[in-house]
Amino acid sequence: MTARYLATTLALLAVAVGYGVSQRWTEPPPPRPVRGPAAAARPALPPAPPAAREILDRAAGLALTPEQAARLEALDRQWIEEAAGLLSALEAARSEFSRFVAETQATRGTGVGEIQRRSADYRELSADFRERRRLHGEAALGLLTDSQRRSLAPATSPDTRGGGQ
């Protein structure tokens, strides 16, 4: 009698566990966390205008004049020199912040204020790089005619983001 009682209990327990597991697998995933107001308030960055190199790469389709091509080449050389220094400083700041984050994880955390203070240099350099890149792109676009800018527009739509160096 006890064997029969034990077998029945085990069978019911197996069915209950199986049912519970199967219900867990069919549950919808938990809802995604709601983004905070700070994330929602932050506007998306507009796409950067194309760099001089990007315009030069499309020179044939744009029918650039020799003067335009020469001025774009000069602008491209200037940007390469400027970007090298900016990218070097940006990489140094990124490395420093990465080291800080690794140390923080090893020591079990730090305050939000300290994280913001330690990331300030990296954020400022990133913003400076984006701004200078935008100014470079605008200078390059300024060398084109209206017709050439319209021809270039499809390649620099928000989907392709005319960024880069």
N, C-alpha and C positions, 0 to 999 in steps of 0.2 A: 504494500500500500504506500509506504513512504517513497519507494522508487518511482511509483506512478505519479505521486504528488510532485516529486522533485522534477521529473521529466516534463510534466505539464507546466510547471512554473518556469523552467528554463525555456521551453518553447514559447510561452507567452512573452517572456522577457526578450527573447531574440526577435520576435515579431514587433514588439514595442520599440526596440532600438532601431530595427530596420525602418520602421515607419518614421521615427523621429529623424533619422539621417536622411531619408528620402525627402521629407518635408523641408529640411534645411537646404538641400541642393536645389529645390525648386523655388525657394523664396527669391523675390527680386533683390537685386543688390541694394545696399543701404543708400539713402539719398546722398547726393554729392554735397559737400559742405558749401554753405553760402559764402560768397566772397564778401569781405568786409567793405565798409564804405570807402576806405582809402584806396583799395584796388579798383573799385568801380569809378571813383572820381578821377583816377589817373588817365589822361587822354592817351590814345595811341599815337606814336610818333609818325609824322607824315613821311612818306618815302623821300629819300635824298635824291636830288637831281643827279643826272648821270655825270660821272667823272670825265675829265678830258680824255683819258685813255679809252673809255667806253665810246665816246663820240668818235675818236680817231679810228677805232675798230670798225665803225660803220661809215667811214668816210666815203666809200664808193656810192652807197645808197643815198647819202646826203648831198652829194655833189659839192664837197667842200672846195673852196678856192685855195690856191697855194698859200695865200696870206693867212687864211683861217687855219689851215693845217699847221703852219709854222707857229702861229700863236698858241694853238692847242698843244703842240709839242712842248713849247716853253712852259706852259701852264702845267703840263703833266710832269715835267722834270722838277718844277718847283714843288708840286704836291708830293712827289716821291721823297724829296729831301725833308719836307716838313712832316710828312706822315711817319717817316722813319724815327724821328726824334719823339714824336707823340706816342707812337706804338711802343717804343722802348720804355718810356716813362709809365705808360699804361700797364705794360707787362710787369714792371717792377712793383707797382702798386698792387696789382692782382696777386702776385706771388706773396707779397707781404701779408695781404689780407687772408690768403689761403693758409699761410703758416699760422696766423692768429686763430682761424677757424679750427684747424687741426689741434692746436694746443687747447682751445676751449672745449672741444669734444673730449679730449683726453682727461681734462680736469672737471668734467661734468658741468659745463655751462658757465654763462655770464649773463649780465643784464642787457636788455635791449638798448639802453643808452650807450653802453660800451661798444656794442656791435655797430651801432650807427656812427659813433665817433671814429672807430677804427676803419670803417668802410668809406668815410667821407672823402678821403684822398682819391680812392678808386672811382667813386661816383663823379667827383668833380672832373677828373681827367677824362672819364668816358663822355661826359657832357661836353667838355671842351673839344674832344676829338670829333664828336658828332656835329658840333657847330662849325668847326673849321672845315669839315668834309662838305657840309651843306654850302658854305660860302664858296668853296672851290667849285662845286657843281654849278652854282649860280653864275660864277665867273665864266665857266666853260659854256654854259647856255647863252650867256651874254654875247658870245662871239658868233652865234648863229643868227640867221635870218628867221623871220616868223615862219616861213615855209619849211625851213629845215627843222625848226622846233616841232612843228606839227608832224613832220615825218618821223621824228624821233619819239614822239609821245607814246605810241603803242608799245614800244619796247621798254618804256619806263613807267608803265602803269603800276598801281599799288601792288599788284600780284607779283611783279618781278623786282620790286624795290631796287631802284637804281643806285644802290649803295656800293660798297667796296672801297678800295683804296683810291 
